[in-house]
Amino acid sequence: MHVLICIHSLGNGGAERMAGELANGWARAGRTVTLVTLEDADVDFQCLDPAVRRLALAVSGNSGGWGAAIYNNWRRVRALRQVLRRQRPDVALAMMTTSAVLLAIASAGLTVATVGAERTFPPKAGLPRPWLWLRYWCYGWLDGVVAQTPEAADWLRAHTRAGRVDVVPNHAVWPLSDRSPHLAPDDVGMAGRRRLLAVGRLSSEKGMDTLIEIFNGLGRRHPDWELVIVGEGLARAKLTTRVEALGLADRVFLVGRLGNLANWYRSAHLFVLPSRFEGFPNVLVEAMEHGLPCVAFDCPAGPRHIIRHGVDGELVPDQNVDALASTLERMMADEALRQVYGERAREVLERFAFTRVMAIWNTLFDSVIAARRARR
């Protein structure tokens, strides 16, 4: 089977990381894999197996106005269609909404089976109105659409013309790859402190602003703890200013984008996910596979399908800031509870094992390919 994966870029994001991991996994399983990005390869952060064929179309960029947007997307559709005609894959998988819409249009009249993969909770994606309209109609042109959670799948069935919607979670990636940029955990903070860790893009949906406000109170009552936030984004300046205004510059550390995440998970004592919404958060799975007890808002819709409340971590009512603060404080004070949760957390490696998740993908691909061939 020849699998073609299309995504905007291979930058430092959850969808980008999973696109790379899927490509590598299928290539190592003996499949022919082509990974196509709309962005240039210069922005790549993910590492690919040498067996993966890498194509960068370099047709990305911002559009100023309706005319430019229509022209630029026409260029993207044309470039992707040319790739589909040249490569002749059995199945093409587009990661994220805009790529899935472009694939649906580019593949019109071709024989390739097509699947679009949503990588967040669809109603929270914040798409411009034209893309909402395109998603509604174009998902009906795809042979299948993948959601990461049952809630997301139900929404797609109700709010798009998708004929087939399957649920496929992310698989656990173990061990994590090690790449630059590197920063040693011992080079940050004070020796002997316990570490509360958060990992995610510095943007509104990830809730790091809420977390900093919570730690302002927790940190004063627990001087033996510090907060480290790994990630980069447009909110960095605002978050940094707030940390300094609260007098927490020696207790809260925004360390930026890092490629040696495994070292940071191993350095931590507790992990928190304060997101306002999620798809299927890779960082939560990664923290758990490293034996970290985890606390997360029960936001729509991924965390509740990863954390088993009271077994390997705790879910807090969505956006209940007081509940998140009290739960974190209770776990910061209870080393025995953290140890119990951490030991059970490692079971995530079996629950979302690569072989289990790949079997779901393989069944889906076999089905859509067979259905497409039957319609010829």
ABEGO torsion letter per residue (X at the ends): XBBBBBBABABBBAAAAAAAAAAAAAAAAGBBBBBBBABBAAABABBBBAABBBBBAGABEBBBEAAAAAAAAAAAAAAAAAAAAAAGBABBBBBEAAAAAAAAAAABGBABBBBBBBABBAAAAGBBAAAAAAAAAAAAABABBBBABAAAAAAAAAABABABBBBBBBBBBOBBBBBOBBBBAAABEBBGBBBBBBBEBBBAAAGAAAAAAAAAAAAAABAABBBBBBEBEAAAAAAAAAAAAAGAAAABBBAEBBABAAAAAAABABBBBABABBBBBAAAAAAAAAGBBBBBBBBOAAAAAABBBGAAEBBBBBGBAAAAAAAAAAAAABAAAAAAAAAAAAAAAAAABAAAAAAAAAAAAAAAAAAAAAAX
